[in-house]
């Protein structure tokens, strides 16, 4: 598995969501990238991956890749069905 690096903005998002009583872990973000049901590369080099958060919500991640790493830029949750068709 490639090394996964979180930008300062991505790290901030963990505390932002926690402040609003939404707990998202680094492992959930990693799973959304690795096991994402939908992967959109239309804005390459930015890649969007939609993975599972819970039964009602999906976790969307925006990241980019280089030779050695995956760099997580940001992430958010959204109602299921918004990105899944």
HELIX and SHEET records of a PDB file:
HELIX    1   1 UNK A    8  UNK A   19  1                                  12    
HELIX    2   2 UNK A   26  UNK A   34  1                                   9    
SHEET    1   A 5 UNK A   3  UNK A   6  0                                        
SHEET    2   A 5 UNK A  69  UNK A  79  1                                        
SHEET    3   A 5 UNK A  57  UNK A  65 -1                                        
SHEET    4   A 5 UNK A  47  UNK A  52 -1                                        
SHEET    5   A 5 UNK A  38  UNK A  40 -1                                        
END                                                                             
